[in-house]
Amino acid sequence: MNIDHHEIFVRYLKLLNQLLANLNSQAESEKELLNARLSPDMFPLKIQVKVAASFALRASCRDPNDALADLGEKIESVDGLVSYVQDVIKFIEKSNPYEENEVEDKAGFKTIRMNSQEYIYHFSLPNFFFHLSMVYAIAKNHGLSVTKGDFDGLHEYPAGFSWEADAE
């Protein structure tokens, strides 16, 4: 079985948009939701979304001449984030695989260089899933009702299910 990384990014970005809509419907304050963090030294939810989408873009578009959507003011609302993620999905769906080459990028403050396959599978995908997981963790940490099914689209649990309640 050969799965293209574009398919993985698109699948999980679509799930991210569903998750954002779900969170927005539950949140008492959109502003508080967008600025929620796990800890003071970590990015807020709105930036976690942007960074996850950025890793998908960077893995799908290595040509510096390709114009990527500018997030601009869209980051200040859930609808804006959903719209931005949808733009990223459209961009990835129309992008062509790039040829094997050396890729240079930043990992924090460190410049990294690796071949394109290593870049995708050892850098972009893990970082994409890290930031995607942070969105989910922030939601859980702030008392919003999400399940693993919201994250992967596969798991199902009955309403109100808790592993803690089940363990008692």
Residue pairs with C-beta under 8 A, 6 or more apart in sequence:
4 97
5 59
5 60
5 120
5 121
5 124
5 125
6 60
6 92
6 93
6 95
6 97
8 125
9 56
9 59
9 60
9 92
9 128
10 89
10 92
10 93
11 153
12 128
12 129
12 132
13 52
13 53
13 56
13 85
13 88
13 89
13 92
14 89
15 150
15 151
15 152
15 153
16 49
16 52
16 53
16 85
16 132
16 135
17 82
17 85
17 86
18 150
19 135
19 136
19 139
19 146
19 150
19 151
20 49
20 78
20 81
20 82
20 85
20 135
21 78
21 82
22 146
22 150
23 33
23 78
23 139
23 144
23 146
24 30
24 33
24 78
26 144
26 145
27 33
27 144
30 77
30 78
33 45
33 78
33 142
33 144
34 44
34 45
34 46
34 75
34 76
34 77
34 78
34 81
35 44
35 45
35 46
36 44
36 45
36 138
36 139
36 141
36 142
37 43
37 44
37 45
37 138
38 134
38 137
38 138
38 141
42 134
43 51
43 131
43 134
44 138
45 134
45 135
45 138
45 139
46 75
46 76
46 81
47 75
48 131
48 132
48 134
48 135
48 138
49 81
49 84
49 85
49 131
49 135
50 71
50 75
50 81
50 84
51 127
51 131
52 128
52 131
52 132
52 135
53 84
53 85
53 88
55 124
55 125
55 127
55 128
55 131
56 88
56 92
56 124
56 128
57 68
57 88
57 91
57 92
58 105
58 124
59 119
59 120
59 124
59 125
59 128
60 91
60 92
60 95
61 68
61 91
61 95
61 98
62 98
62 101
62 103
62 116
63 98
66 95
68 91
69 84
69 87
69 88
69 91
71 84
73 80
74 80
74 81
74 83
74 84
75 81
75 84
98 116
99 116
100 115
100 116
100 117
101 115
101 116
102 113
102 114
102 115
102 116
103 113
103 114
103 115
103 116
103 119
104 111
104 112
104 113
105 111
105 112
105 119
105 123
106 112
107 123
112 123
114 122
114 123
132 151
133 151
136 146
136 150
136 151
139 146
140 146
147 155
147 156
147 157
147 161
148 155
148 157
149 155
149 156
149 157
